[in-house]
Amino acid sequence: MRVSSIWILAAAGLCAFHGPALADASPGFERPDRHELPAYLQCVPYARELSGIQIYGDAHTWWNQAAGRYERGDEPRVGAVMAFVPHGGMRLGHVAMVSRVIDSRTVLLDHANWSPINGRRGQIERDVKAVDVSLANDWSQVRVWYGPIQALGTSVWPVHGFIYGEQARFPETRLAAAPPSRAAPSPPAPARLHSAAPSRTFLNAFAGLAKPAAEARGNLVARAPVRPAEKVMPQRKPAPAPRDPIAAAVARYGN
């Protein structure tokens, strides 16, 4: 049983057995038996699952393995993996994913196997604070929230930098280049149907103008020149058709 547990942990990629959970441990923290290696969640598979960065092996190898495969840098971005340098009791390093960027000195992390919780290792911590304490503000040294004391741990941990996976490439995940939030445009107000009859307010507003306008129209009608009635020309009787002179003489003298 012990052999299979060791094989599982080695295949998953280890954080330090005597890692940060012990280096920042409060005096009352009870260390597990060094001769036992119980199965618990390591930082590597958890960071790989969250970030999508497909790197395997111990946490301290991630920084070099990422060269040429993933973008690296010293700027915190949401979705990036913070790669810790082995230091003190943290012999195998540590990896944690940035869940939120607060400011140029503060981020929140999602990671596993950092703080012992209820005396148990391999616990998951979400949105815990990490603060850059480097002089140059280059995230080369950090202090990280430690569960047993409910505060930032006293140890200062060296950091290689950040490894950027697919979800950390978008500009909105970056601190400096994050675009200002834009409020969604409000939907247009529904069209109001006007009633056929004008409102009382409308009539009162134009009541003073109605009388002068009517008078003006009356003046225009009064001053308009009256056109004389057209003379009716009497209709002329059609001229009689010319009479035949022979027929007229016969009619006159023939009787």
Sequence and secondary structure as in RCSB ss.txt:
>XXXX:A:sequence
MRVSSIWILAAAGLCAFHGPALADASPGFERPDRHELPAYLQCVPYARELSGIQIYGDAHTWWNQAAGRYERGDE
PRVGAVMAFVPHGGMRLGHVAMVSRVIDSRTVLLDHANWSPINGRRGQIERDVKAVDVSLANDWSQVRVWYGPIQ
ALGTSVWPVHGFIYGEQARFPETRLAAAPPSRAAPSPPAPARLHSAAPSRTFLNAFAGLAKPAAEARGNLVARAP
VRPAEKVMPQRKPAPAPRDPIAAAVARYGN
>XXXX:A:secstr
 HHHHHHHHHHH    TT HHHHT  TT     TT       HHHHHHHHH     S GGGHHHHHTTTSEEESS
 BTT EEEE  BTTBTT EEEEEEEEEETTEEEEEEESSS BTTBSS EEEEEEEEE  TTSSSSEEEEEEGGGT
EE S  EEEEEEEE GGG SGGGBSTT                  SS  HHHHHHTHHHHHHHHHHHHHHHHHS 
                   HHHHHHHHH  
